[in-house]
Amino acid sequence: MSIQENLTACLQAFDNLVRYTETNDYPKEGEVPKGSWITQLGRLRIWAANVNALESGNASLDHILRDPPLRAGLHGIRDQIFKLLGDIKQTLKGVLEEEISAGDSEYEELFEDQTLLQGEMPPISVNTLLNTLSLLYTFLASPVVAQTWTSCNPLNTTDCPTNPALSTEHTYHFTNSSIDDTWNTTADSLTYSQMSGAHFTIATRGDAPTIQSEYYLFGGELEVWMRAATGTGVVSSIVLQSEDLDEVDWEILGGNVTHVQSNYFGKGNTTSYDRAIWHPTSFQPQEDFHNYTTRWTKDEIEWYIDGASVRLLKSAEANGGENFPQTPMNVRLGVWAGGDEDNPKDTVEWAGGETDYDEAPFTMSIKSVRVKDYSKGKEYVYGDMTGSWDSIEIVPYVSLPLLSPFDRE
C-alpha cells in the first residue's frame, strides 16, 4: 500500500469523525472538543499538501521515498511515516468504535477493508494522538520535505526524468475554459467563472489550491492576469521553479494593500536575505486584476507590473552568478496560508500575521496566463550535475521538429 492510500484512509477517518462530532449529543463530558478534531484535520491536510503526500507519479512523496530512495539520507523514512499513519488510523478507529453504537452502520463501514498496515495493531490512546501527529509533522521541517519542493534534484542524482519543453508560446484563457492536460493540479480543486476565470480558494484550514505546468521553459516569459486573495497571512503566488530549486517569484500578501514582492532563489540557497524586493503599487492588488510578468534569459531577469518594468536583475548581481536561476523551470500558481499557526514563526511574520480561518473563504483569481519558451526542442536534459545554463542539453525532435505540447498526440 502507498503513502497516498494510507493518508487518504486517515483523512477519510478524520472527516467521518468530524461529521460525528456535529451530532447534537456531542461532546459528552470528558470527550475531545469538536474544535480540536477540526484543528488536527486541518494540520494533517496542510502537511499532506506541503509534502505532496496525496500526489501520484514523479511529484509524489511515494516516488521520492521509493526503495531505494531518490536521495541519500532518506532510508527508513517511508517506514516511519507508515508507522505514524498506522498509529493515527488505529486511534481514530478506537475512538469511533467506543463512541458509536453498533447500529450506526454509516460509521462502522468506514473501517471495513481499510487496514493501513499488514497485521493488526492495538489502538493508541487519544492523549497520544497529538504527539503522534506532531512527530509526523517534523518531516515538514526536514530536508526531505522542504517547502521548496522538487521531485528529483539533478544536482544529487543522474537518473532524474527529463523536462518536457514548451517550445512555443501559448495563452490560456480561464474565463472560457478550465485547465487542460498540460497542467497538473497538485493541491485541491479550482472553480471557474466567465467573469473572473479560475478561482483558487482557501475555504477551510489546510486548503492550498495549486496548479503546476507539465512543461518547462528554458528562458522565456510568464504573464499572469491575477486578482490576489484577501486575508491576513494569505499568500497569492506566481512561481517559476526548476527541479534543482532555481526559482523566480511574485508573492502578494492578502493583508498588504500597498506593495507586492518579487524574489528569486538559486539552487534553493536561502543563506542571504537580500533577494526579495517590495514594490509599491498605485492600486490594491486584492481589488482588481493586474498584469504580473516575468522575463528570464541567460543574463537577466526582469519583473513587470501592468507592462512597466519594476526590477531588473543581472546574473552577476546574484552572488556573481552562483545564485542566478539558470535551469529549465515550470510554472506554479497557487494560494496558501503563510500565516497558519503551525508554520515557522518567521514565515507567519513575513506573511503579515496569523490567518483567521473564520474569515474564509480567501480567493485568488486568474483570468489568463501567457507562457513563452525562448528555447526550441522536445525536452531539456541536465548534461551534468553543475546546474549551469551551459550544461542543459536541448533534445530536438527527430521527425516532427518544434512541436509544442498543444500539437502533440
One Martini backbone bead per residue (centre of mass of N, CA, C, O) as a GRO file, in nm:
protein
  409
    1MET     BB    1   0.099   0.033   0.017
    2SER     BB    2   0.056   0.368   0.008
    3ILE     BB    3   0.076   0.680   0.129
    4GLN     BB    4  -0.171   0.784  -0.017
    5GLU     BB    5  -0.368   0.563   0.086
    6ASN     BB    6  -0.322   0.601   0.387
    7LEU     BB    7  -0.396   0.904   0.404
    8THR     BB    8  -0.681   0.882   0.291
    9ALA     BB    9  -0.789   0.710   0.525
   10CYS     BB   10  -0.733   0.917   0.747
   11LEU     BB   11  -0.905   1.151   0.629
   12GLN     BB   12  -1.169   0.992   0.630
   13ALA     BB   13  -1.176   0.944   0.932
   14PHE     BB   14  -1.175   1.238   1.016
   15ASP     BB   15  -1.429   1.328   0.865
   16ASN     BB   16  -1.621   1.133   1.018
   17LEU     BB   17  -1.561   1.238   1.300
   18VAL     BB   18  -1.656   1.527   1.251
   19ARG     BB   19  -1.946   1.449   1.177
   20TYR     BB   20  -2.009   1.321   1.449
   21THR     BB   21  -1.963   1.590   1.625
   22GLU     BB   22  -2.237   1.725   1.495
   23THR     BB   23  -2.398   1.610   1.693
   24ASN     BB   24  -2.603   1.690   1.962
   25ASP     BB   25  -2.439   1.483   2.183
   26TYR     BB   26  -2.186   1.661   2.118
   27PRO     BB   27  -2.013   1.659   2.382
   28LYS     BB   28  -1.928   1.478   2.628
   29GLU     BB   29  -1.800   1.415   2.909
   30GLY     BB   30  -1.450   1.411   2.836
   31GLU     BB   31  -1.445   1.492   2.551
   32VAL     BB   32  -1.334   1.584   2.261
   33PRO     BB   33  -1.342   1.858   2.104
   34LYS     BB   34  -1.436   1.948   1.798
   35GLY     BB   35  -1.211   2.164   1.738
   36SER     BB   36  -0.971   1.967   1.766
   37TRP     BB   37  -1.033   1.788   1.524
   38ILE     BB   38  -1.031   2.013   1.309
   39THR     BB   39  -0.742   2.105   1.356
   40GLN     BB   40  -0.603   1.831   1.291
   41LEU     BB   41  -0.709   1.808   1.005
   42GLY     BB   42  -0.574   2.066   0.899
   43ARG     BB   43  -0.281   1.984   0.959
   44LEU     BB   44  -0.277   1.730   0.781
   45ARG     BB   45  -0.339   1.876   0.513
   46ILE     BB   46  -0.094   2.059   0.510
   47TRP     BB   47   0.118   1.842   0.511
   48ALA     BB   48   0.025   1.699   0.250
   49ALA     BB   49   0.063   1.943   0.059
   50ASN     BB   50   0.373   2.005   0.117
   51VAL     BB   51   0.464   1.677   0.047
   52ASN     BB   52   0.287   1.524  -0.171
   53ALA     BB   53   0.110   1.276  -0.039
   54LEU     BB   54  -0.145   1.281  -0.267
   55GLU     BB   55   0.029   1.211  -0.491
   56SER     BB   56   0.134   1.113  -0.818
   57GLY     BB   57   0.418   1.012  -0.929
   58ASN     BB   58   0.704   1.215  -0.947
   59ALA     BB   59   0.567   1.424  -0.720
   60SER     BB   60   0.570   1.216  -0.501
   61LEU     BB   61   0.643   1.079  -0.198
   62ASP     BB   62   0.664   0.788  -0.294
   63HIS     BB   63   0.888   0.845  -0.505
   64ILE     BB   64   1.105   0.966  -0.316
   65LEU     BB   65   1.073   0.694  -0.104
   66ARG     BB   66   1.169   0.485  -0.256
   67ASP     BB   67   1.315   0.159  -0.332
   68PRO     BB   68   1.536   0.339  -0.363
   69PRO     BB   69   1.592   0.642  -0.293
   70LEU     BB   70   1.667   0.943  -0.450
   71ARG     BB   71   1.803   1.018  -0.173
   72ALA     BB   72   2.010   1.068   0.057
   73GLY     BB   73   1.886   0.992   0.389
   74LEU     BB   74   1.588   0.824   0.338
   75HIS     BB   75   1.611   0.582   0.491
   76GLY     BB   76   1.311   0.476   0.667
   77ILE     BB   77   1.091   0.701   0.635
   78ARG     BB   78   0.855   0.544   0.517
   79ASP     BB   79   0.814   0.358   0.764
   80GLN     BB   80   0.755   0.587   0.965
   81ILE     BB   81   0.505   0.697   0.824
   82PHE     BB   82   0.343   0.438   0.833
   83LYS     BB   83   0.337   0.413   1.140
   84LEU     BB   84   0.196   0.683   1.203
   85LEU     BB   85  -0.057   0.632   1.032
   86GLY     BB   86  -0.137   0.380   1.186
   87ASP     BB   87  -0.179   0.512   1.460
   88ILE     BB   88  -0.396   0.711   1.373
   89LYS     BB   89  -0.601   0.509   1.264
   90GLN     BB   90  -0.637   0.341   1.528
   91THR     BB   91  -0.741   0.571   1.701
   92LEU     BB   92  -0.993   0.641   1.536
   93LYS     BB   93  -1.116   0.365   1.559
   94GLY     BB   94  -1.141   0.364   1.868
   95VAL     BB   95  -1.324   0.610   1.897
   96LEU     BB   96  -1.563   0.512   1.724
   97GLU     BB   97  -1.616   0.238   1.867
   98GLU     BB   98  -1.682   0.377   2.143
   99GLU     BB   99  -1.907   0.600   2.047
  100ILE     BB  100  -2.047   0.401   1.851
  101SER     BB  101  -2.297   0.227   1.776
  102ALA     BB  102  -2.382  -0.073   1.628
  103GLY     BB  103  -2.617   0.074   1.444
  104ASP     BB  104  -2.390   0.266   1.304
  105SER     BB  105  -2.314   0.193   0.986
  106GLU     BB  106  -2.185   0.443   0.857
  107TYR     BB  107  -1.924   0.414   1.053
  108GLU     BB  108  -1.849   0.112   1.048
  109GLU     BB  109  -1.773   0.108   0.732
  110LEU     BB  110  -1.513   0.277   0.733
  111PHE     BB  111  -1.315   0.010   0.825
  112GLU     BB  112  -1.364  -0.158   0.586
  113ASP     BB  113  -1.097  -0.256   0.416
  114GLN     BB  114  -0.871  -0.033   0.582
  115THR     BB  115  -0.580  -0.125   0.610
  116LEU     BB  116  -0.254   0.000   0.652
  117LEU     BB  117  -0.135  -0.265   0.768
  118GLN     BB  118   0.015  -0.540   0.839
  119GLY     BB  119  -0.180  -0.629   1.054
  120GLU     BB  120  -0.236  -0.572   1.391
  121MET     BB  121  -0.314  -0.288   1.606
  122PRO     BB  122  -0.312  -0.127   1.884
  123PRO     BB  123  -0.462   0.123   2.012
  124ILE     BB  124  -0.406   0.435   2.082
  125SER     BB  125  -0.432   0.701   2.257
  126VAL     BB  126  -0.567   1.007   2.247
  127ASN     BB  127  -0.329   1.153   2.396
  128THR     BB  128  -0.118   1.047   2.169
  129LEU     BB  129  -0.204   1.181   1.902
  130LEU     BB  130  -0.060   1.456   1.911
  131ASN     BB  131   0.226   1.337   1.916
  132THR     BB  132   0.205   1.185   1.649
  133LEU     BB  133   0.147   1.428   1.469
  134SER     BB  134   0.399   1.592   1.544
  135LEU     BB  135   0.599   1.383   1.432
  136LEU     BB  136   0.500   1.393   1.142
  137TYR     BB  137   0.560   1.712   1.103
  138THR     BB  138   0.877   1.698   1.108
  139PHE     BB  139   0.904   1.637   0.799
  140LEU     BB  140   0.856   1.937   0.709
  141ALA     BB  141   1.150   2.040   0.833
  142SER     BB  142   1.297   1.868   0.649
  143PRO     BB  143   1.474   1.805   0.359
  144VAL     BB  144   1.257   1.617   0.237
  145VAL     BB  145   1.009   1.862   0.295
  146ALA     BB  146   1.052   2.118   0.175
  147GLN     BB  147   0.882   2.382   0.055
  148THR     BB  148   1.092   2.349  -0.160
  149TRP     BB  149   1.004   2.149  -0.429
  150THR     BB  150   1.135   1.825  -0.545
  151SER     BB  151   1.129   1.517  -0.713
  152CYS     BB  152   1.429   1.568  -0.858
  153ASN     BB  153   1.769   1.628  -0.808
  154PRO     BB  154   2.027   1.677  -1.045
  155LEU     BB  155   2.260   1.734  -0.822
  156ASN     BB  156   2.221   1.420  -0.686
  157THR     BB  157   2.136   1.287  -0.970
  158THR     BB  158   2.117   1.094  -1.296
  159ASP     BB  159   1.787   0.976  -1.287
  160CYS     BB  160   1.621   1.197  -1.389
  161PRO     BB  161   1.385   1.330  -1.546
  162THR     BB  162   1.290   1.486  -1.802
  163ASN     BB  163   1.208   1.808  -1.954
  164PRO     BB  164   0.944   1.924  -2.090
  165ALA     BB  165   0.886   2.124  -2.364
  166LEU     BB  166   0.724   2.389  -2.490
  167SER     BB  167   0.837   2.543  -2.762
  168THR     BB  168   0.647   2.807  -2.719
  169GLU     BB  169   0.341   2.994  -2.746
  170HIS     BB  170   0.084   3.055  -2.483
  171THR     BB  171  -0.273   3.107  -2.411
  172TYR     BB  172  -0.474   3.116  -2.122
  173HIS     BB  173  -0.839   3.111  -2.090
  174PHE     BB  174  -1.028   3.098  -1.792
  175THR     BB  175  -1.312   3.227  -1.889
  176ASN     BB  176  -1.358   2.962  -2.119
  177SER     BB  177  -1.161   2.761  -1.954
  178SER     BB  178  -0.999   2.502  -1.836
  179ILE     BB  179  -0.772   2.310  -1.749
  180ASP     BB  180  -0.536   2.108  -1.889
  181ASP     BB  181  -0.295   1.850  -1.959
  182THR     BB  182  -0.058   2.079  -1.903
  183TRP     BB  183  -0.172   2.036  -1.614
  184ASN     BB  184  -0.131   2.013  -1.249
  185THR     BB  185  -0.308   1.925  -0.968
  186THR     BB  186  -0.160   1.949  -0.633
  187ALA     BB  187  -0.403   2.119  -0.470
  188ASP     BB  188  -0.686   2.107  -0.504
  189SER     BB  189  -0.956   2.271  -0.647
  190LEU     BB  190  -1.122   2.442  -0.903
  191THR     BB  191  -1.290   2.731  -1.015
  192TYR     BB  192  -1.532   2.893  -1.247
  193SER     BB  193  -1.560   3.201  -1.454
  194GLN     BB  194  -1.638   3.440  -1.699
  195MET     BB  195  -1.537   3.696  -1.536
  196SER     BB  196  -1.263   3.558  -1.347
  197GLY     BB  197  -1.208   3.257  -1.386
  198ALA     BB  198  -0.984   3.122  -1.184
  199HIS     BB  199  -1.034   2.966  -0.858
  200PHE     BB  200  -0.842   3.006  -0.555
  201THR     BB  201  -0.951   2.839  -0.253
  202ILE     BB  202  -0.977   2.917   0.092
  203ALA     BB  203  -1.208   2.760   0.313
  204THR     BB  204  -1.008   2.587   0.483
  205ARG     BB  205  -0.801   2.437   0.664
  206GLY     BB  206  -0.546   2.323   0.427
  207ASP     BB  207  -0.584   2.485   0.193
  208ALA     BB  208  -0.392   2.473  -0.147
  209PRO     BB  209  -0.439   2.577  -0.436
  210THR     BB  210  -0.269   2.416  -0.722
  211ILE     BB  211  -0.068   2.466  -1.016
  212GLN     BB  212   0.124   2.267  -1.267
  213SER     BB  213   0.331   2.239  -1.514
  214GLU     BB  214   0.447   1.999  -1.748
  215TYR     BB  215   0.621   2.215  -1.854
  216TYR     BB  216   0.917   2.392  -1.981
  217LEU     BB  217   1.147   2.657  -1.940
  218PHE     BB  218   1.430   2.807  -2.141
  219GLY     BB  219   1.359   3.062  -2.118
  220GLY     BB  220   1.130   3.348  -2.078
  221GLU     BB  221   0.767   3.396  -2.036
  222LEU     BB  222   0.544   3.533  -1.773
  223GLU     BB  223   0.183   3.596  -1.781
  224VAL     BB  224  -0.042   3.738  -1.528
  225TRP     BB  225  -0.388   3.763  -1.455
  226MET     BB  226  -0.450   3.902  -1.128
  227ARG     BB  227  -0.631   3.841  -0.818
  228ALA     BB  228  -0.581   3.871  -0.508
  229ALA     BB  229  -0.600   3.762  -0.200
  230THR     BB  230  -0.734   3.778   0.091
  231GLY     BB  231  -0.594   3.787   0.403
  232THR     BB  232  -0.425   3.716   0.664
  233GLY     BB  233  -0.144   3.530   0.551
  234VAL     BB  234  -0.216   3.532   0.252
  235VAL     BB  235  -0.075   3.370  -0.047
  236SER     BB  236  -0.001   3.485  -0.368
  237SER     BB  237   0.135   3.282  -0.643
  238ILE     BB  238   0.417   3.323  -0.877
  239VAL     BB  239   0.599   3.049  -1.032
  240LEU     BB  240   0.935   2.966  -1.105
  241GLN     BB  241   1.065   2.617  -1.127
  242SER     BB  242   1.311   2.393  -1.060
  243GLU     BB  243   1.462   2.082  -0.979
  244ASP     BB  244   1.721   2.259  -0.845
  245LEU     BB  245   1.587   2.531  -0.713
  246ASP     BB  246   1.515   2.732  -0.903
  247GLU     BB  247   1.373   3.078  -0.868
  248VAL     BB  248   1.070   3.276  -0.959
  249ASP     BB  249   0.882   3.551  -0.806
  250TRP     BB  250   0.546   3.614  -0.692
  251GLU     BB  251   0.421   3.789  -0.392
  252ILE     BB  252   0.092   3.823  -0.232
  253LEU     BB  253  -0.060   3.982   0.030
  254GLY     BB  254  -0.369   4.004   0.184
  255GLY     BB  255  -0.264   4.248   0.399
  256ASN     BB  256  -0.131   4.397   0.141
  257VAL     BB  257  -0.230   4.714  -0.029
  258THR     BB  258   0.076   4.847  -0.141
  259HIS     BB  259   0.236   4.568  -0.201
  260VAL     BB  260   0.480   4.371  -0.382
  261GLN     BB  261   0.671   4.065  -0.447
  262SER     BB  262   1.001   3.993  -0.537
  263ASN     BB  263   1.190   3.687  -0.632
  264TYR     BB  264   1.481   3.465  -0.569
  265PHE     BB  265   1.656   3.150  -0.654
  266GLY     BB  266   1.957   2.943  -0.602
  267LYS     BB  267   1.950   2.622  -0.531
  268GLY     BB  268   1.793   2.697  -0.252
  269ASN     BB  269   1.931   2.954  -0.147
  270THR     BB  270   1.888   3.105   0.203
  271THR     BB  271   2.143   3.272   0.327
  272SER     BB  272   2.013   3.514   0.188
  273TYR     BB  273   1.804   3.843   0.236
  274ASP     BB  274   1.834   4.028  -0.064
  275ARG     BB  275   1.613   3.926  -0.287
  276ALA     BB  276   1.379   4.076  -0.182
  277ILE     BB  277   1.118   4.295  -0.322
  278TRP     BB  278   0.925   4.581  -0.261
  279HIS     BB  279   0.640   4.703  -0.444
  280PRO     BB  280   0.480   4.971  -0.520
  281THR     BB  281   0.133   5.064  -0.551
  282SER     BB  282  -0.166   5.223  -0.705
  283PHE     BB  283  -0.303   4.960  -0.590
  284GLN     BB  284  -0.517   4.694  -0.500
  285PRO     BB  285  -0.454   4.359  -0.551
  286GLN     BB  286  -0.753   4.257  -0.429
  287GLU     BB  287  -0.962   4.424  -0.633
  288ASP     BB  288  -0.799   4.363  -0.907
  289PHE     BB  289  -0.671   4.321  -1.216
  290HIS     BB  290  -0.326   4.224  -1.295
  291ASN     BB  291  -0.005   4.247  -1.447
  292TYR     BB  292   0.231   3.972  -1.420
  293THR     BB  293   0.575   3.980  -1.525
  294THR     BB  294   0.828   3.750  -1.663
  295ARG     BB  295   1.176   3.783  -1.769
  296TRP     BB  296   1.403   3.518  -1.897
  297THR     BB  297   1.755   3.484  -1.909
  298LYS     BB  298   2.088   3.418  -1.897
  299ASP     BB  299   2.145   3.739  -1.788
  300GLU     BB  300   1.828   3.804  -1.703
  301ILE     BB  301   1.574   3.959  -1.489
  302GLU     BB  302   1.227   4.071  -1.535
  303TRP     BB  303   0.986   4.284  -1.381
  304TYR     BB  304   0.624   4.336  -1.424
  305ILE     BB  305   0.367   4.599  -1.403
  306ASP     BB  306   0.154   4.671  -1.630
  307GLY     BB  307   0.427   4.692  -1.832
  308ALA     BB  308   0.617   4.786  -1.598
  309SER     BB  309   0.924   4.816  -1.489
  310VAL     BB  310   1.059   4.715  -1.146
  311ARG     BB  311   1.293   4.494  -1.229
  312LEU     BB  312   1.657   4.425  -1.254
  313LEU     BB  313   1.850   4.120  -1.299
  314LYS     BB  314   2.170   4.035  -1.293
  315SER     BB  315   2.369   3.772  -1.279
  316ALA     BB  316   2.612   3.907  -1.116
  317GLU     BB  317   2.412   3.995  -0.868
  318ALA     BB  318   2.397   3.671  -0.802
  319ASN     BB  319   2.661   3.585  -0.667
  320GLY     BB  320   2.817   3.589  -0.949
  321GLY     BB  321   2.580   3.367  -1.057
  322GLU     BB  322   2.524   3.135  -0.848
  323ASN     BB  323   2.203   3.249  -0.787
  324PHE     BB  324   2.119   3.218  -1.080
  325PRO     BB  325   1.877   3.129  -1.277
  326GLN     BB  326   1.962   2.826  -1.515
  327THR     BB  327   1.708   2.631  -1.528
  328PRO     BB  328   1.447   2.459  -1.600
  329MET     BB  329   1.106   2.585  -1.578
  330ASN     BB  330   0.808   2.585  -1.416
  331VAL     BB  331   0.465   2.640  -1.341
  332ARG     BB  332   0.332   2.804  -1.033
  333LEU     BB  333  -0.004   2.823  -0.899
  334GLY     BB  334  -0.111   2.986  -0.584
  335VAL     BB  335  -0.259   2.935  -0.252
  336TRP     BB  336  -0.159   3.025   0.092
  337ALA     BB  337  -0.097   2.985   0.450
  338GLY     BB  338   0.151   3.158   0.603
  339GLY     BB  339  -0.035   3.213   0.880
  340ASP     BB  340  -0.014   2.953   0.999
  341GLU     BB  341   0.046   2.839   1.321
  342ASP     BB  342   0.245   2.594   1.213
  343ASN     BB  343   0.433   2.783   1.117
  344PRO     BB  344   0.691   2.950   1.117
  345LYS     BB  345   0.744   3.246   1.260
  346ASP     BB  346   0.877   3.391   1.014
  347THR     BB  347   0.649   3.326   0.815
  348VAL     BB  348   0.416   3.465   0.961
  349GLU     BB  349   0.545   3.746   0.963
  350TRP     BB  350   0.583   3.778   0.656
  351ALA     BB  351   0.262   3.729   0.598
  352GLY     BB  352   0.127   3.929   0.848
  353GLY     BB  353   0.016   3.687   1.010
  354GLU     BB  354  -0.242   3.530   1.132
  355THR     BB  355  -0.485   3.318   1.023
  356ASP     BB  356  -0.841   3.363   0.986
  357TYR     BB  357  -1.073   3.116   0.911
  358ASP     BB  358  -1.343   3.271   0.979
  359GLU     BB  359  -1.291   3.464   0.707
  360ALA     BB  360  -1.362   3.271   0.519
  361PRO     BB  361  -1.301   3.303   0.207
  362PHE     BB  362  -0.996   3.280  -0.001
  363THR     BB  363  -0.944   3.443  -0.329
  364MET     BB  364  -0.778   3.359  -0.619
  365SER     BB  365  -0.760   3.515  -0.948
  366ILE     BB  366  -0.747   3.391  -1.301
  367LYS     BB  367  -0.773   3.475  -1.636
  368SER     BB  368  -0.462   3.460  -1.745
  369VAL     BB  369  -0.195   3.280  -1.937
  370ARG     BB  370   0.138   3.353  -2.049
  371VAL     BB  371   0.366   3.152  -2.248
  372LYS     BB  372   0.733   3.156  -2.318
  373ASP     BB  373   0.970   2.985  -2.510
  374TYR     BB  374   1.308   3.039  -2.611
  375SER     BB  375   1.319   2.741  -2.666
  376LYS     BB  376   1.386   2.449  -2.888
  377GLY     BB  377   1.208   2.137  -2.832
  378LYS     BB  378   1.130   1.846  -2.654
  379GLU     BB  379   1.372   1.857  -2.430
  380TYR     BB  380   1.536   1.866  -2.108
  381VAL     BB  381   1.886   1.815  -2.007
  382TYR     BB  382   2.112   1.716  -1.773
  383GLY     BB  383   2.456   1.691  -1.839
  384ASP     BB  384   2.502   1.749  -1.531
  385MET     BB  385   2.579   1.860  -1.176
  386THR     BB  386   2.587   2.194  -1.192
  387GLY     BB  387   2.339   2.382  -1.301
  388SER     BB  388   2.403   2.508  -1.570
  389TRP     BB  389   2.323   2.647  -1.861
  390ASP     BB  390   2.542   2.489  -2.044
  391SER     BB  391   2.443   2.191  -1.938
  392ILE     BB  392   2.196   2.213  -2.110
  393GLU     BB  393   2.003   1.996  -2.306
  394ILE     BB  394   1.859   2.004  -2.633
  395VAL     BB  395   1.606   1.805  -2.750
  396PRO     BB  396   1.520   1.709  -3.051
  397TYR     BB  397   1.335   1.655  -3.310
  398VAL     BB  398   1.325   1.419  -3.564
  399SER     BB  399   1.034   1.425  -3.734
  400LEU     BB  400   0.885   1.664  -3.536
  401PRO     BB  401   0.962   1.966  -3.521
  402LEU     BB  402   0.858   2.202  -3.284
  403LEU     BB  403   0.661   2.075  -3.100
  404SER     BB  404   0.408   2.126  -2.900
  405PRO     BB  405   0.191   2.031  -2.651
  406PHE     BB  406  -0.058   2.120  -2.856
  407ASP     BB  407   0.051   1.909  -3.105
  408ARG     BB  408   0.047   1.658  -2.943
  409GLU     BB  409  -0.033   1.291  -2.904
   0.00000   0.00000   0.00000
